[in-house]
Amino acid sequence: MEVKFCRTDLLLGQKQAKWLREQTVTIAGVGAVGGYALEGLARVGINHFRLIDFDIVTASNMNRQLLALESTLGQKKIEVACKRVLDINPECIVELYPEFVCGDTVKELLHHPTDILVDSIDSLSPKLALLEEAYRLKLPTVSSMGAALRTDPTKVRVADLMDTCKCPLAKHVRKKLRRREVGKGITAVYSVEDVIYDYNLAETISSEDASQFRGRQRNTLGSLPTLTGMFGLAVANTVIFKLLARYPGD
């Protein structure tokens, strides 16, 4: 039993924990929710990540993104994420894809074999493209819905995307995916906290430094690091147990 991950082994069992660590996880978006999801999965000992993100760390990330520090401003998020993961587990394999997810790139980005996909993209059109392609590939997927504007951590839930409720973003995503003939099978982390916001007013969901925009300009929404962290760790926890559900046994 490796001391570094011994507490995970004690909880899950050595064989299950070892099998879990041999899985490959692809994370699209390592900023707010994605950064916390990556942290949780790295500390479980997942030893192979594929990280997709074209963005750099900016000052506006500081209030909610684990990777955002004075020392990382201006750096590519996936490079900062890679350094952090390797500082936790030097034996981990981390593949970096500094790409913008869109209809033109998504097929290539998901072409590489992976055991599960984490969607923590906050831009609507890329999110839809990613989820549609993952659905077509029958790729197990955990997708984060809207963490911004929320203040109550007890309202975070996990369900099939098509069964979610009271989340304006999830409703908007469901509606557009159904038009693309996407059905059940995508797991969503979302909140049932009441939020008054019309997601139809904007093409994208969150904001960064305007100089980094790709596609349409984004709206800025208020957010707390506590809720962002809750969402990200809920995503990580969901990934862990979705993977363990496929454990082949002794």
N, C-alpha and C positions, 0 to 999 in steps of 0.2 A: 504494500500500500504506500503510494507516494504521499509524503507528509503534506505537501502543498495542497492536495485535494482530498485529504483523508476524511474531512467532515462530510464531503459529498458522498464518498464511498460508504461511510457509516450509515448514511441516511438511505441511499438508493441501493446499496449492495455493490460489492466490488465489480462483479461481472457486468451489471447493468451500467454502472458509472463508466467503466472502461469502454464499453460499446458506445455509450453516448459520446464520449470524447473523440471517438473515431469518425463521427459524422461531419459532414460539410454543411456550413450555413452561409447562405448568400444574404447580405443586408444591403438594400437599396436605400440610401440616405442615412448618413452617420452623424447627423447634426443633433437635434434635440432629442426626440424619442429614440432614434436609432443609436445614438451614443450611449444612452443608458442600457438599451437592449444588448449592445455589444459588450458592455462592461459585465453585465450579469452572465452572459454566455461564456465570456473569456474566463471568468472566475470559477465557472463550473468545470472548465478545462477543455472546452471544445478546441480541437487542434487544427482546424482548417476553416478559414473564413475567406469569402469573396466579398469585397467591399466596393460598392458603386456609389460615387458621389463626385460631381464636378466642381463643387463649391470650395471656397476658402473660408477660414475663420475670420469673422469681423467683430467689431466692438458690440454690435447689436445682438450678437449671440451670447454675450456674457451672462445674461440673467437666467439662462435656461439650458445651456449646452455644456455638458461635462467636459468636452474637449477644449472649450474656449477659455483661454488664460491670457494674461498679458504677454507671456512668453510664446504663445502660439498664434498671435494675431498675424494675418497675412499668409499663413501657411495653408496648404491643401488639407482639407479635413481628413481625407483618407490616409494621408501620410502621418498626421498627428495620431489618428486612430491606430495605425499600424504600430507605431512606436510604443503606444500605451499597452496594446495587447502583448507585444513581445517583452515588455517590462514585467508583465504578469506571468507570461509563459513563453520563455525564449524558444521552446521547441515548436511553437505554433507556426503553421504555414498561413501566411496572409497574402492573398492576391489582391492587387489594387487595380480598379478600373475607373479612371478619372473621366467618366463619360456622363453626358446629359441623357437621361432616359426619355425616349420619344419613340414614335412609330418607326423611325428609320433605324434606331439602334437597339431596340428591345429584344429582337429575335437573336441578335448576336450576343447580347449580354446574358441572355438566359440559355444560350446554346451549351455552355459548359455544365457538366453534370454537377448536381447539388442535391442534398437531401431535403432541404427546406428553404423557403424564401421568406425573408422579413421585408415587408413594405413599410417604410417609415418616410415616404416621400410626402412633402407638404404641398406640392403643385398638382393641380387637378388633372390636367391633360396627361402628364407623365404617369401619374398614379393610375389612371384608367388604362393607359397603354400597357403598363406593367401587369396589372391585375388580369386584364383580358388575355394576355399572352400566357401568363402562368396558368390560368384556367384551361386554356387550349392544350397546354402541355401536361395537364393534370399534376402540376407541381404543388405539393403541400405549401400553403401560404398563410402567414399570419400578418394581417394588415392593421396598422394603427389609424384610427379615425381622429377626430379633432380633440386635441388636448388643450388648445388655447381657449380662453374665456372661462375655463372651469376652475372651481375653487374647492370642491368637495371630493376628497379622495375616496370616500365610501361609496361613491356613485359609479366607480369604474367597473365595467362588466366585460365578459368575454362571451361571444356567441357567433354563430354563422352570420356573415354579413347580411344575408337576405332575411335574417330574423331580428336584426337590430331595431331599436326604437329610440325615439327622443333625441337622436343625434342628427342635426341638420346636415352635416357633411355625409354621414353614412346614407341618409335618405337620398341625397343628391347623387352619390356614387352608385347606389343601388339602381336608381332610375336609369342612369346612363348605361350601366353595364347590362341591364335587362334588354335595352335596345340593341346591344351587341350579342344578345343570346347567351349571356353569362348567367348561370344559375347558382344553386347552392354549392358549397365546397370551399369557400374562402373564410377563414376564421378572422374575426375582427375584435380588436380591443377598442372599446368606446365608452362613453359616459352617458348615463341617463339623467344627468343634471340638466335642469331647464336652462336653455340658452336662447336668447333672442338675437338672431342674426340671419340674414338672407344670403346664403351662399350662392344664389343665382346672380348676385350683383357683381361677382368677381370670377374670373377664370381660374385664379389660383388662390391659395388659402392662407399663406403666411408670408412674411416679409424679411428680406435681408438688405444689405447695402445695395442701393440702386445700381451701382456700378457692376454688380455681379449678376443682374437679371439675364435670364434666357427666356425667350417667349414673351408673353404679356406681363405687364407690371403687376406686382402682387400687393394685396392689402395687408396692412400691419394690424395684428390682433394682440391684445394683451394676454400675457401668460405668466404662470408661476413655475419656478424650478421644481417645486414639490409635486405638482400635477404632471409635469413633463417626466420627472423621474418615475412617478407611479406608473404612468403609461408604458415607459420603456422597460421597466422591470416586470410589469405584467406581460408584456410581449415576450420577454426572455423566458419567464416562467411557463408561458403557454407553449413556446417552442420546445422547451425541455421535455414537457410531458407529452406533446404530440410525437416527438421522436421516440420517447420511451415506450409509447403505445405500440410502436412497430418493432420493439425488441424481439428477436426471434426465439429467445429462450435458451436455456442451457443445452 
